Amino acid sequence: MVGLDSHPEEWARYTPRQRMQRFLIYLFCIAAIVWSLTSINVIWEWVYDAPEQMGDLFSRMVPPDTRNLGTILWVLVETVNIATLATGLAVIVSLPVAYIAAQNTTPNALTLWLGRFILVSSRSVNTIIWALLFVAIFGPGIIAGILAIMFRSIGFIGKLLGEAIEEIDRRPVEALEATGASRFKVILYAIVPQVMPVFWAVSILRWDINLRESTVLGLVGAGGIGLILQSAIDTFNWQEAATVLLAILALVVLGEIVAMALRRRII
C-alpha cells in the first residue's frame, strides 16, 4: 500500500516564468514613470503657488458680468449651428468612406486601403489643428470651424460604421444576391437596415462631442463662443470670462440632455 505524499504540491497562481515576466513589466512601468517625471522641466515653485493663484483668479470672476449676455447667447446659437452642420456633413461624407473601408463591402484592396487611409488621417489630426489649417485657408470665421469639425468627425463616424458593416449578418445579403438584385438594392435592403441603429447612435454621439469641441474653436479664430472667451481673457475681463464659462457649461449640459432624449426616442 502506497502511503500518502507527506509533501503535497502547493498551488501557485503563476508559474515562475510568469512571475518573472510580471516583475519585469512592473519594473519597466516604474522606470518609465520615473523617467517621465525626471525628463520634463517642471517649475515646482509655480506648482506650489497654483492654489493661491487659482483662488485669486476665481475671486476676480465673482460676480459674473452679464452686460454682454445677449451677444454671448447669440454666439452660443452659432456654436450649436457649427456643431450641427459639421456633424451632418461628416455623416454624408463618412457613409461612402465606411463602405469602402469595410472588408466585406469594399470593391477591391485599393479602395480598402484608401478608405482606411482617410479614416486614419481624419482621426490622427486634432480638431484645433484642422481649425488652424482652415483658418489659414478660408480666414477666420465659422466656415473654418465647420470644416475643422467635419474633417475630424469623418474618421470617428466612418470607423464605427465600417466596423458595423463588417459585423452584419451575411445571409440577407446572399439571399438578395441569389435573386439577382442589383448592388444598390443589396445595400438598401440588406445592409442599411442592419447598421441603422449603429448609424443613429454614432451620429448622435458625435454631435454631442462636436458640440463640446465647437466651444473652443474660437480660441484659434474659427468662430463660436470661444472667440468671446479668448477676447475676455486677453483683456483680463475675468467677470465676463466667468459668464462665458457658465454659458458653455449650460450648453454642454443641455446638449447631453438632448442627446439622451434623442437616443431614447430614435434608437
N, C-alpha and C positions, 0 to 999 in steps of 0.2 A: 504494500500500500504506500503510495507516494504521499508524503506529507505536504501540507500547505506551505506555500512560499512565505517565509517569515519576513521577507522584504518586498512587499508588493510595489509595483512601479507607480510612482507618483504622477498624477495628471498635470500637464502643463498646457496653458492656453496657446503658447507659441513655442516653436522649435528654437534651438539655439541660433540657427541661421536667421530665422525671422526676428528674433530679439536683437541680433546684431544689426540687421537692416533697419529696424525701427530706431535703434540707438543712433545710427549714422544719419538717418533722416532728421531726428530731433537735433542732433549736433549741427547739421547743415542749416536748419532753420534758425537756430540760435545765433550761429555765426553770421548768417545773412542779416538778421535784425541788428546785431551789434555793429556790423559793417555799415549798414544803412544809417544808423544813428551817429556814427563817428565820421561818416563821409560828407554829411550835409553841414552846411555852415549856418548854425542857429545862433542868433544873438540872444542869449538867455536873459539878459537884462530886460529886453523888451517883453519876453515871455512872462517874467515875474511881475512886470508893470502892467500887464494886459488887463487884469481885473479892475484896477483903478481907472485905466483909460476907458474901459467899457462903461463903467459907472458914470464917468464924466460925460461920455457921448450920449448915453440914454437920458441923462438929466437935461441935456440940451434939446432933446427931441420932445420933451413934455412942456406944454401941451401941443398936440399936433396942430399944424396950421391948415385950416380948411378954406381959406380965402380963394384958393385956386381949385376947389373941389370940382367945379363944373368942367374945367379943362381936363382934369385927371379922369373923371368918369367918361368923357368923350374918347380919350385916348385908350381907356380900357376897352371900349367897344371896338376901337381899331385893332387892339391886340387880339380880341376874340376873332375878328374877321381874318386877321393874318393866319391864326391857327386853323380856322375852319377852311379857308380857301387852300391853304398849303396841304392840309390833310386830304381834301377832295382831289386835288391834282395828283398827289402822291399815290392815292388809291388807283386812279385811272392809269398812271404810268406803270405802277408795280404789277398790274394784272398780267400783261404780256411778258414782263420780266420773270415773274414767278412761273409762268407756263413753260418758258424755255429753260428755266433753272431747275425744274423738276426732272428727275431722270426718266420717269415713266411717260412723260409727255413731250419732252424736247425732240425736235426733228432729227438732230444729229449731235455728234460730240462737239462740233464747233459752236453751235448755238448754246449747248450746255455750259461750256466754259465762258462764253460771252455773258450769259445770264449770271453765272456765279461771279464773274469779274465785276459786273455792275453792282451786284448786291454788296460785295466786299468793299468796293470803292466808296459806295454811299455810306456804309457804316463806319468806315475807318477814319472819316473826317468829321470832326466835331461841328455842331451847328454854328458856333461862333466863328470857326474858320471859314465855313461856307459863307457866312454873312459878310465877313471881311472881304472875301473874294468877290461877291456880287455887289457889294458897296463900291469896290474899285471899278467894276464894270458898268453898273447902272446908276451909280451915285447913291447918296443917302436917300432913304425912304422905304415905304412898305413893300415895293417890288423886290428889293434885295432881301427883305425879311421873308417874304412868301417863298421865294426861290430857295433860300437857305434851308428853311424848314422842310420844304418839299424834297430837296435832294437828300437830306438826312433821313427822311421818312421812307423813301423808296426802299432802302436796304432792309429796314425793320419789317415793313409790311410784306415785301417780296419774299424775304427769307421764311417768315412764318407761313405765308400762303403756299410757297413752294413745298415746304415740309408737309403741309396738309394735303397737297395734291399727291405727293409720293405715298401717303398713307391711305389713299382711297381704296375702296373695295373694287377689284378689277372685274368682278362678274357682271355688273351692269354695263361696263364699257365693252366687254367681249360680246355680250348679248346684242347690243346695238350694232357693233361691227359685223356680227354674223348676219344681221338683217340687211346689210348693205347701206347703212346710214352714213351720211357724209360726216366728215371730221367735225364740222361746226355743230351738227346735231348731237354727236357723241359728247362734245364738250358741254353743250347746253343742257342735255337731259341726263347725262351720266356722271359728269364731273362736277358741274356747278352745284347741283343740289347737295352733294356730299360735303363740299367745302364752304357752303354758305354760312353755317354757324360760326366757323372759324373766321370767315371774312368779316362778319359784323363785329365779332369780339375783338379782332385785331384792329379794325378801323376805329372803334370807339376808344380802345386803349390808347392808340396812337394819337387821337385827337386830344385826349386828356394830357398826354405827355407834351404834345405840341403847345397846348395852352400854357403850360408852365415854362417851356423853353422860349415862347414868344415874349415873355415878360422881361427878358434880359437882352433881347436883340438891340434895343435902343442904346445899350452901352457902347455899341460899335457903329451906331448910326443907321441901323436897319429898321427903324420905326418901332412903334409900340410904346408901352408905358415906361420902358427902361430909359427912354430918351429924357423924360421929365425927371426920373430918378437921378440920372447922371448929371443933369443940369443942377439939381438941388444939391448934390454932393460937391460939385465943382465950386459952387458959390457959398458953401458952408451953411446952406439953409436947412439945418437939421430938422426943424419943425415940419417943413414941407416934405422932407425925405421920410419922416415918420408917417405922414398921411399917405404917401405913395406906397410905402411898405405895407400899411394896413389895408390899402385898396388891393394890392397884389395878393395878400393873404385871403381876403374875402373872395377874390376872383378864383383862386385855386380851390378854395373850399366849395364854392358854388359849382365849379367845373367838375369836381369829384361827385357832388350830389347829382348833377345832370347825367354824368357818365354812368353812375349806378342805376339811375332810373331807366336810361336807355337800354342798358344790358338786361334789366329785368323785363322790359317790355318787348324787346326785339329778339333776344337770344332764347 
